[in-house]
Structures are given as structure tokens and as C-alpha cells.
Amino acid sequence: MTTEVIEPEIRKAAFLVTLRKGEDGYVVASCPSLPGCHSQGRDRAEALANIKEAIEIYVDYLADETDEDRHFVQVSVAA
């Protein structure tokens, strides 16, 4: 008897991310299509890394709340 391991389908999505300078000098990152999804960083690179993590957590939370399958998301940001 052989068992075949079936890999889950990985879906990719791109999200628009906006960056702006915060009052405290940090870079604030927001994802307009995900209400309330914001992050920040000391510089552009850190802000982008942090918003990517925030988007992944947000999407994972939505999947948990709606009882749907979980999906991994690759976020691409134009530089």
C-alpha cells in the first residue's frame, strides 16, 4: 500500500501598500484593501517587512474567522 502526499494549493495575491512618513520619524505602512491593517518601521525596508507580516496575519485571521481553508500569501511591493 502506498500513500500519496498531496500538497495544498498555494495561492498568491498582491496587495497595494502605501508608505508615508509618521510624525515620530518612522515610516508608516498601510494596506488600504484590508481595513485596519497598518504597521511601521524605522525605515522603508523595515516598514515593508512589517506590513508583509501584518497582511499574512490578517489573512490568516480572516480564514480562521470564516472557517475556510488557510492560504499562504506572497506579497509583492513595487519599489
C-alpha positions in Angstrom: 0.0 0.0 0.0 1.4 3.4 -0.9 0.3 6.7 0.4 0.5 9.8 -1.8 1.1 13.1 -0.1 -0.9 15.8 -1.7 0.5 19.3 -1.3 -2.1 22.0 -0.6 -2.6 24.5 -3.4 -0.7 27.7 -2.7 -2.5 30.9 -3.9 -0.7 34.1 -4.4 -2.1 37.6 -4.1 -0.7 41.1 -4.4 -1.8 43.9 -2.1 -1.3 47.6 -2.6 0.7 49.0 0.2 1.1 52.8 0.9 4.0 54.3 2.8 4.2 57.7 4.5 6.4 59.4 7.0 5.0 59.4 10.5 5.2 62.3 13.0 7.7 60.3 15.0 10.0 59.8 12.0 9.0 56.2 11.5 7.7 55.0 8.1 4.0 54.0 8.4 2.8 51.3 6.0 -0.9 50.7 5.3 -2.8 48.2 3.2 -6.0 50.0 2.0 -7.8 46.8 0.9 -7.5 45.4 4.4 -9.2 47.9 6.8 -7.1 48.5 9.9 -4.1 46.7 8.5 -1.2 49.0 9.4 2.4 48.7 10.5 5.6 50.8 10.7 9.3 50.6 10.7 12.4 52.7 11.3 13.0 52.8 7.5 11.3 51.7 4.3 12.7 48.2 4.3 11.6 47.5 7.9 8.1 49.0 7.3 7.7 46.8 4.2 8.8 43.7 6.1 6.4 44.5 9.0 3.4 45.2 6.7 4.0 41.9 4.9 3.8 40.1 8.2 0.7 42.1 9.2 -1.0 41.2 5.9 -0.2 37.5 6.4 -1.6 37.6 10.0 -4.7 39.5 8.8 -5.5 37.0 6.0 -4.8 34.1 8.4 -7.2 35.6 10.9 -9.9 36.0 8.3 -9.5 32.4 7.3 -9.9 31.3 10.9 -13.0 33.5 11.4 -14.8 32.3 8.3 -13.9 28.6 8.8 -12.3 28.5 5.4 -9.1 26.7 4.4 -5.9 28.6 5.2 -3.9 30.0 2.4 -0.3 31.3 2.2 0.1 34.7 0.6 3.1 36.2 -1.2 3.1 39.9 -1.0 4.8 41.9 -3.8 5.6 45.6 -3.4 6.8 47.8 -6.2 9.9 49.6 -5.1 
